[in-house]
Every structure is written in structure tokens, then in C-alpha cells.
């Protein structure tokens, strides 16, 4: 596991966005938002590369946007 400052800051920011999505999804009873929030909070534990971590976050948020846009 890599404990450099960039990786820790990126995982903190991504985890905070995930927690905000989860809380929003729980209050609004929106399953896609809760699932996206859990995924955003969980995957930084397994990925230590900052660019890969950021890319996965962009893909997850884009997938969430697409799912909501399509009516999920």
C-alpha cells in the first residue's frame, strides 16, 4: 500500500464525495446515489495510484449521471 500525500488527499476527497452522495441518496431514497456513494467510499482502499483513482472516480460519477439521466 502506498501512503504518499497525494494518494491520501485524493482518497479523502473521493471518499467525502462518496459520503455526500450516500447521504443524499439515503435522504431522497435514491438507490443509484447510495450505490455510487458506497463505491466511491470503498474503492480507494484498493487503488493507490492517484491517476487511476481519479479515472475510476470520473467513470463512477459519469455512470451515475448516465443512470439518472436514463431514468434509474
N, C-alpha and C positions, 0 to 999 in steps of 0.2 A: 504494500500500500504506500502511496506517495503522499507525504504530508507537507508539500510546499505551500506557500502562502496563496498562490494563485488558485490552486485546486481547492483549498479550504474556503476561500472567498466565493468562488464560483458555486461550490456546493451549497454554501449558506444562502446565497441569493436564489438559486434554483429551488432549494427547499422552502424558502419563505414564500415564493410564488406558488409552490405546490400547496402549502398550508392555506394560503389565501383562497386558492381555487377550491380546496376541500371544504373549507368553512362556508364559502359562498354556495357550493353545491349542496351542502347539508341543510343550510337555512332555506334554500329555494327548492329543495327536493329534486335536484338535477343530478341524475346518475352519471352522465358523461363528465361533468365537472368534478364530482367526487373521485371518479376513477382516474381522471387526469391528474388531479391533485395528489393522489396516493402514488401514482407512478413518478411524478416529479419529485416527491419527497424520498422515494425509495432508491431509485437507480443511481444517484450519486455515491452511494455506499460501494457500488461495484465498479465504477468507472473513475479512474484517477487522472486521465488526460483531459486538460481543460478544453481543447478544441473539440474533442469527441463528446465531452459532457455538454458543451454548448450546442453542438449539432443535434444531439438527441433531444435536448430541451426544445429547440426550434421545431423539430419534427413532431414532438408530442403536442406542443401548443398548436401547431398547424393542423394536426389531425383532429384535435379538439375543436378548433374553429370550423373545420370541414364537417365534422359530425353534427355540430349545432346548426350549421348552415343547411345541411341536408335534412334536418328535422329530427335528429335523435334526442 
